[in-house]
């Protein structure tokens, strides 16, 4: 086994990318982690034993407000110079980790790309304010050039979906191998006990409570439907969503805190369907739900179309509106899904499959 270093953008939140990093850590238990900054509380203390080094941006204010320091991120990641200490670097990135500094004569580099740096390549859709985009355009242009340049460094690029592989080709002019993110099927599986308990009386939405994940749209749809809905997660939009539910007096909607894997498995299994209205690079929540045999009602864009087969493993809708989502839920209400089949089809997203493909790739270097 070569000497391997793991590199992640920053560790001040716990989401799908951090779950992928955990699997890399499991695969390579002796490999240290390098990252721009690290917040042990926000990452549930899951990475503390493996952090080898962080950058000059690793201080409390930057951990809490990392977006204010985006112009300094390229300098921060390149300040972590690994030289020729490692045989292989595996960067796990949605932007900066692939810019780690090292001696390319001594070290090979595989980069697992969750997305190209989206707010510089897709500025118009990411930011609505014309004044903001005008003022900060020089910074975006700098970051775009930096992102393209550093994307040429790794020996191999891996995309987490065909959706992202197409973006890599478009923005970096490079081909990427698609390896879907890992679902831990030992934690997320069809739980017959939950299925037989007769609790399938609610719909479920799960994730970090961020604006782009469209939880407000889900609330609007279920205000129309009047059906039971549980929203599970935490994040910047928590208070806004809580206020909206209270203001609209929606007794059918329950806002729940972050759940551990065991509780989440029970919630997935107990749900009629998981609601997934956002555009994601892949969509680990949707894949986890399907591993539990639960159908997914998803917006037909991004990675979701690689996870959900309309009418078989869920329902797709083609417009991000409360009316279209409500119509998709009504369609799901009248569709008989085979939960065993859904769970079986989700095995292509298993952690074992992910590990096997990664090791095959390393073996071919």
Buried (B, 14 or more C-beta within 10 A) or exposed (E): EEEBBBBBBBBBBBBBBBBBBBBBBEBBEEBBBBBBBBBBEBBEEBBEEBBBBBBEBBEEEBBEEBEEBBEBBBBBBBBBEBEEEBBBBBBBBBBBBBBBEBEEEEBBBBBBBBBBBBBBBBBEEEBEEEEEBEEBEEEBEEBBEBBBEBBEBBEBBBBBBBBBBEBBBEBBEBEBEBBBBBBBBEBBBBBEEBBEEEBBEBBBBBBBBBEEBBBBBBBBBBBEBEBBBBBBBBBEBBEEBEEBBEEEEBEBBEBBEBBEEEEBBBBBBBBBBBBBBBBBBBBBBBBBBBBBBBBBBBBBBBBBBBBBBBEBBBBBBEEBBBEBBBBBBEBBEEBEBEBEEBBBBBBEBBBEBBBEBBEEBBEEE
